[in-house]
Amino acid sequence: MYNTILVPLDGSKRAEAILAHVEAFAGQFHSKVVFLIVAEDPMMLEIDEVIDMGAYLDGRQQRKAELDAYLARLLDHFGKKGIECVGRIGSGPVVKTIFETARSEKVDLVAMASHGWGGLARTSYGSVSAAVLNGIDRPLFVVRSNGA
């Protein structure tokens, strides 16, 4: 039923609230799991702004290493359970990257946790979850996360 499940994550414990559900789905349906982390957008500078490019590139390389290590831990955990999985690091606007990854990976289900940190209009679910809900062209499973 769900051959491939996309799991967008941001590295937070709140986002990881979806993982137990994904593990159960993947185990039941023998699904492949695609973990996606969307890195920050490229740096935009004002016309007269100057930065230390070496420090910026070092920080970016360190962040990439941290994301790789985070994904490796997830892949190891799910792999030990016999679940086929891959990790992807995307860049650009988060919601657009989720949509593009869902299409390119041919996923049957997008599973994500909602932080619920938006304004009054988003009290039931977070802004990324709301945008994905309103624009995704395939089934979406959202778990409202609690805690820090």
Secondary structure as the mmCIF struct_conf table of DSSP 4:
data_model
#
loop_
_struct_conf.conf_type_id
_struct_conf.id
_struct_conf.beg_label_comp_id
_struct_conf.beg_label_asym_id
_struct_conf.beg_label_seq_id
_struct_conf.end_label_comp_id
_struct_conf.end_label_asym_id
_struct_conf.end_label_seq_id
BEND BEND1 ASN A 3 ASN A 3
STRN STRN1 THR A 4 LEU A 9
BEND BEND2 GLY A 11 GLY A 11
TURN_TY1_P TURN_TY1_P1 LYS A 13 ARG A 14
HELX_RH_3T_P HELX_RH_3T_P1 ALA A 15 ILE A 18
HELX_RH_AL_P HELX_RH_AL_P1 LEU A 19 PHE A 29
TURN_TY1_P TURN_TY1_P2 HIS A 30 HIS A 30
STRN STRN2 LYS A 32 ALA A 39
HELX_LH_PP_P HELX_LH_PP_P1 GLU A 40 MET A 43
TURN_TY1_P TURN_TY1_P3 ILE A 47 ASP A 48
HELX_RH_AL_P HELX_RH_AL_P2 MET A 53 LYS A 80
TURN_TY1_P TURN_TY1_P4 LYS A 81 GLY A 82
STRN STRN3 CYS A 85 SER A 91
BEND BEND3 GLY A 92 GLY A 92
HELX_RH_AL_P HELX_RH_AL_P3 VAL A 94 SER A 104
TURN_TY1_P TURN_TY1_P5 GLU A 105 LYS A 106
BEND BEND4 ASP A 108 ASP A 108
STRN STRN4 LEU A 109 SER A 114
BEND BEND5 GLY A 118 GLY A 118
HELX_RH_3T_P HELX_RH_3T_P2 LEU A 120 ARG A 122
BEND BEND6 THR A 123 TYR A 125
HELX_RH_AL_P HELX_RH_AL_P4 SER A 127 GLY A 135
BEND BEND7 ASP A 137 ARG A 138
STRN STRN5 LEU A 140 ARG A 144
#
